[in-house]
Amino acid sequence: MGIPLMYAVLGPMNTIPYMILVFFHGIVHFSYTVIIIEVYRNRQKSIVEIFYQILLGIIKNIVLFGMIIGIILNYSNLIVPSIMKQPLDIFVNLALPMVLISLGLALGNFKIRENIYGAILLTILKNFIHPIIAFYLANFILELDNLLVIIVTMAAALPSGSQSYYFAYRYNSLKAVVSSNVVLSTFVSFFTLSLLLVFFDIT
C-alpha cells in the first residue's frame, strides 16, 4: 500500500527517499526481529544451532531474502539477458497485486469480532501514536526538511502490513489478533492517511 500511495501523491522523484526508507527499514528491523526471536526460541541450543536457525529464519522471510539478493545483484552489475527480462517484467507488475490478494485470502479465515480488543489497541498504536511520534521526531528533534517530514509521517501512518502477519504466522503466535489488526488498521488508515494529506496540504 505504501509504495503506490507515495508514488501517487508525491511523484516518482519525491518517492525515492521513501523507497530508501523502506529498504533500510526492512534490512534492519526484519533482521534483528528474526535474530531476537530465534535466539530466544533456541536459547538452550549451541551457538552453531542458533546461528543456523537465524540464517534459516532470514532465508524463509522472502521479503528480507529478496532485499539481500537485490543488493547482491545490483552491485554485481549483472546484465539480465533480454530473453529473461520480458518475463521478469511481467512478474514485477503482478507482484504487488498478488501479495495483496494472497494476504486477503489468508486473513479471510479469521474473525475480527473475536479479537476486537487486541486489534483496536494495536490499531491505535500503529495508526495514531506511531505517526504522532514520527512527526514530532522528524519535525522538531531532527528538524528534517518538509518533504522528509511528510515521508516519515506518512510511512509511520501506514497500516500494519504483511510482515506483521508473516511473523505471527511463521512463529505461530497471536495469528488471529495480528490478522484482525491488519484488517482493522487498513480500514482505519483510509481515514487517517486522508487526514494527513489534508494536514500536509497535498492534493
C-alpha positions as CSV (number, residue, x, y, z in Angstrom):
1,M,0.0,0.0,0.0
2,G,2.8,2.4,0.9
3,I,4.7,2.4,-2.5
4,P,1.6,3.1,-4.7
5,L,0.3,5.7,-2.3
6,M,3.6,7.6,-2.1
7,Y,4.1,7.3,-5.8
8,A,0.6,8.8,-6.4
9,V,0.8,11.7,-4.0
10,L,4.5,12.7,-4.2
11,G,5.5,11.7,-7.7
12,P,8.4,9.4,-8.9
13,M,11.3,11.6,-7.9
14,N,10.0,12.6,-4.4
15,T,9.2,8.9,-3.7
16,I,12.9,7.9,-3.8
17,P,13.6,8.9,-0.1
18,Y,10.6,6.7,0.8
19,M,12.0,3.8,-1.1
20,I,15.3,4.2,0.6
21,L,13.5,4.3,4.0
22,V,11.6,1.1,3.2
23,F,14.7,-0.6,2.1
24,F,16.8,0.1,5.2
25,H,13.7,-0.4,7.4
26,G,13.3,-3.9,6.0
27,I,17.0,-4.8,6.3
28,V,17.4,-3.5,9.8
29,H,14.2,-4.3,11.5
30,F,13.4,-7.6,9.9
31,S,16.9,-8.8,10.6
32,Y,17.0,-8.0,14.3
33,T,13.5,-9.3,14.8
34,V,14.5,-12.7,13.4
35,I,17.7,-12.7,15.5
36,I,15.8,-11.9,18.8
37,I,13.1,-14.5,18.1
38,E,15.5,-17.2,17.0
39,V,18.0,-16.6,19.9
40,Y,15.2,-16.8,22.4
41,R,13.5,-19.8,20.9
42,N,16.7,-21.7,20.7
43,R,18.4,-20.4,23.8
44,Q,19.1,-24.0,25.1
45,K,20.9,-25.0,21.9
46,S,24.5,-24.4,20.9
47,I,25.8,-21.3,19.2
48,V,26.1,-23.2,15.9
49,E,22.5,-24.3,16.0
50,I,21.3,-20.8,17.0
51,F,23.2,-19.3,14.0
52,Y,21.7,-21.9,11.7
53,Q,18.2,-21.1,12.9
54,I,18.8,-17.4,12.4
55,L,20.1,-18.0,8.9
56,L,17.1,-20.2,8.1
57,G,14.7,-17.6,9.6
58,I,16.2,-14.9,7.3
59,I,16.1,-17.0,4.2
60,K,12.5,-18.0,4.9
61,N,11.5,-14.3,5.1
62,I,11.0,-13.8,1.4
63,V,10.9,-10.0,1.7
64,L,14.2,-9.8,3.6
65,F,15.7,-12.5,1.4
66,G,14.6,-10.6,-1.7
67,M,16.2,-7.4,-0.4
68,I,19.6,-9.1,0.2
69,I,19.6,-10.8,-3.2
70,G,18.6,-7.5,-4.8
71,I,21.6,-5.8,-3.2
72,I,24.0,-8.5,-4.4
73,L,22.6,-8.4,-8.0
74,N,22.6,-4.6,-8.0
75,Y,26.3,-4.3,-7.0
76,S,27.4,-7.2,-9.2
77,N,26.3,-5.2,-12.3
78,L,24.8,-8.4,-13.7
79,I,23.2,-7.8,-17.1
80,V,19.9,-9.6,-17.4
81,P,19.6,-11.3,-20.8
82,S,16.8,-9.8,-22.9
83,I,15.1,-13.2,-23.2
84,M,14.7,-13.2,-19.4
85,K,13.9,-9.6,-18.9
86,Q,10.5,-9.5,-20.5
87,P,9.1,-12.5,-18.4
88,L,10.6,-10.9,-15.3
89,D,8.9,-7.6,-16.0
90,I,5.5,-9.4,-16.1
91,F,6.2,-10.8,-12.6
92,V,7.3,-7.3,-11.4
93,N,3.9,-5.9,-12.4
94,L,2.0,-8.8,-10.9
95,A,3.9,-9.0,-7.6
96,L,2.1,-6.3,-5.5
97,P,-1.5,-7.3,-6.6
98,M,-0.7,-10.9,-5.9
99,V,0.7,-10.2,-2.5
100,L,-2.4,-8.2,-1.5
101,I,-4.8,-10.9,-2.9
102,S,-3.0,-13.7,-1.1
103,L,-2.9,-11.7,2.1
104,G,-6.6,-11.0,1.8
105,L,-7.4,-14.7,1.3
106,A,-5.3,-15.7,4.3
107,L,-6.9,-13.1,6.5
108,G,-10.4,-14.2,5.5
109,N,-10.1,-17.2,7.8
110,F,-10.1,-15.1,11.0
111,K,-13.0,-13.3,12.7
112,I,-12.3,-9.7,13.7
113,R,-15.1,-9.7,16.3
114,E,-13.4,-12.4,18.3
115,N,-10.2,-10.4,18.6
116,I,-11.6,-6.9,18.5
117,Y,-10.0,-5.5,21.7
118,G,-6.4,-6.5,20.8
119,A,-6.9,-5.3,17.2
120,I,-8.2,-1.9,18.4
121,L,-5.2,-1.5,20.8
122,L,-2.7,-2.4,18.1
123,T,-4.5,-0.1,15.6
124,I,-4.4,2.8,17.9
125,L,-0.7,2.3,18.4
126,K,0.0,1.9,14.7
127,N,-2.4,4.4,13.1
128,F,-2.3,7.2,15.6
129,I,0.5,7.0,18.2
130,H,3.2,5.9,15.8
131,P,2.7,8.8,13.2
132,I,2.4,11.3,16.0
133,I,5.8,10.2,17.4
134,A,7.4,10.1,14.0
135,F,6.1,13.6,13.1
136,Y,7.4,15.0,16.4
137,L,10.9,13.4,16.0
138,A,11.2,14.3,12.3
139,N,10.0,17.9,12.6
140,F,11.1,19.1,16.0
141,I,14.0,16.9,17.1
142,L,15.8,16.0,13.8
143,E,14.5,19.2,12.0
144,L,14.2,17.4,8.6
145,D,13.1,19.3,5.5
146,N,9.4,19.4,4.7
147,L,9.4,16.5,2.2
148,L,11.2,14.2,4.6
149,V,8.8,15.1,7.4
150,I,5.9,14.2,5.1
151,I,7.5,10.9,4.1
152,V,8.4,9.8,7.6
153,T,5.0,10.7,9.0
154,M,3.1,9.1,6.1
155,A,5.2,6.0,6.3
156,A,4.6,5.7,10.1
157,A,0.8,6.1,9.5
158,L,0.6,3.2,7.0
159,P,-1.4,0.2,8.3
160,S,0.0,-2.9,9.8
161,G,1.1,-5.0,6.8
162,S,2.1,-8.4,5.5
163,Q,5.2,-8.6,7.6
164,S,3.2,-8.4,10.9
165,Y,1.1,-11.3,9.7
166,Y,4.2,-13.1,8.4
167,F,6.0,-13.1,11.8
168,A,2.8,-14.1,13.6
169,Y,2.2,-17.0,11.1
170,R,5.9,-18.0,10.9
171,Y,6.2,-18.3,14.7
172,N,2.6,-19.4,15.4
173,S,2.0,-16.5,17.8
174,L,-1.2,-14.4,18.1
175,K,-2.1,-15.1,14.4
176,A,-5.8,-14.2,15.0
177,V,-5.1,-10.9,16.8
178,V,-2.5,-9.8,14.3
179,S,-4.7,-10.7,11.3
180,S,-7.6,-8.8,12.8
181,N,-5.3,-5.8,13.4
182,V,-4.1,-5.9,9.7
183,V,-7.7,-5.7,8.5
184,L,-8.9,-3.0,11.0
185,S,-5.7,-1.0,10.6
186,T,-6.0,-1.0,6.8
187,F,-9.6,0.2,7.1
188,V,-8.8,3.0,9.6
189,S,-5.8,4.1,7.5
190,F,-8.1,5.2,4.7
191,F,-9.3,8.0,7.0
192,T,-6.1,8.7,8.9
193,L,-4.0,8.9,5.7
194,S,-6.6,11.2,4.1
195,L,-6.4,13.5,7.2
196,L,-2.6,13.6,6.9
197,L,-2.9,14.5,3.2
198,V,-5.1,17.4,4.2
199,F,-2.8,18.3,7.1
200,F,0.2,18.5,4.8
201,D,-1.8,20.2,2.1
202,I,-1.1,17.5,-0.5
203,T,-3.7,17.5,-3.3
